């Protein structure tokens, strides 16, 4: 993987107070303190940036064999209108189940969008320097998703409803529960909204999250979106005059533009008020200065058609909210679908918004504003399209580089770009800091139905860095003049933990790569972040080091499973090593006070593993790998004299347990993953399948699964109902 380039906001920093770096506007601006995403061709943001910077088109062309293997009808492949291409998201059906507390039955039913969004929210919080399970409770969640094949299949599968329950099936698959699942699994008590505005969903979610922060409804917010219509490799059908391209390539603003290409992906950003982020030393990646939301209403030719007037209004209002003129922009990331009507109207609206404040083309000294569209790289991600554009623009601001829009030959003459304030960025270009202020950009996202969003972004404010500690390998003991002023090297302890050994070694390797990259965080910041901003897990390790190079070498040795063979450790390592041994034992560790000026920084996030769960598919499609057997009920229709095996089978299925595998005697209903909603389902299932009526309170008792099965069977005894009633009456009499 390409090593990340240094972030320009760090490289250009000048020593000045944080509060003065942004001025009084810090109270009305929003800091983007963390990000995570998975996009076509990019399992992480470092790869995403490398692809964008290098002008890579990540749309996949599928082979006939691949499409047939994933269930495409051979008759469809023979149609001349069929286009075997998509912005395909690899491994979209994998999920680290145990990390989020789902049993296997629940995980197989859980929609892939829910799975991806949970993992991406976790990673975004880690990127923000937060322990995902210890985030301040006033954290809001604002996300949205697309309709999925999995959800439709689940809602029409009677066998699944019979084995798991209709309500539980809906909660695990319906997109309206995308936000609540994140809030529940991460313990977040701020507002939790699932947002739906079609293609502008995720940028609308960012706007709503920013407004909630400014209104004081929460202090931190997660915002973004996901779109995985199917985990299968699947092409599409091109219709003349439709929105999809005839050749499997999206070409915004190009003379060959013929439409967009569908794609899948997920992205989440972590937002805080800028003043709070500065005060708390958060790793600020960019600043959201303003945003606006409009709808076209009836000012357009049809429901699905875009409109100029309200697109213009969204741009003007966003820059006004930022307290800036549109002329302050150097770049605009457009919606850019490459459809004939969409590009023309979007460019007309942007021209009207920016032209009033920008020098007339060909006059004055102001350069044209660059424009581009990430859809040329990854396709149209529907509900996740806006956050994909946002993250792209933040990365460009950080790296001071404009990424090219790909698949371009010559601008479409009907767009009349020469008469506009814009030029299409068609090759990588440096993005220098303007003399009159920081780098600034706008991002637009437009939804079918007319919901338009525009946000104003600015590079992160310059922040002072503490003096770098001495590198013991570079110190010159004979230089007595400088030795007196040189700080002594400090041995830092870097604790690591994961759920499995393979995840731990992967994490060590990723961290080693990050510490060797240009612009890597200081060792003190790295140690501080690992000690304060990661969830402690069962499999643990640590390394001791006094500089980044040594830390990287030791992490590499750890990842490769070989002993450290570098320089001998000095006497200052005794204390850190004692703490490391406590860490390995799982004890509470009294970590030393972090070095003055140490900050939480962006480091590699948890390397999720997880098995392949596939996805539910509609009856006309071939079942995806890993989905077989997940919905077939067991133990139904059998009524032997001893009902214990049938009861045990129903319990095992509802809890996702292997009924043929040994279960620890002490395993209880709750420790096996049961909850009150599953109990409601089990009460109905036991009644319908086995004719056993049990009170739901039985599941709330601290019983092992073996004891629970016995008690359920006992409830079938002829006199069980009378005995239960007699016991209840006796209890009432005793209370009187």
GIDAKA-V23844 format. One line per field, one symbol per residue. burial: 1 if it has 16 or more other C-alpha atoms within 10 Angstrom, else 0. Layout:
burial->???
This chain:
burial->0001011111000000011011000101111111111111111111111111101111111100001011110000100001111111110111111011011111111111111111111111111111111011111111111111111011101001111111011111111111111110011111111111111111111111111111001111111111111111111111000011111111111111111111111111111111111100111111111111111100000000111111111111111111001111111111111111011111111111111001101000000111111111111111111111111111111111111111110011001010011111110000101000011111111110111111111111111000001110000000000000000011111111111000111111111111110001111111111111111100111111111111111111111000000000000010011011001100000000010001111111111110011111110001110110011010110000001111111111111110000000000111011100011111111100110111000010001111011001111100000000000000000000
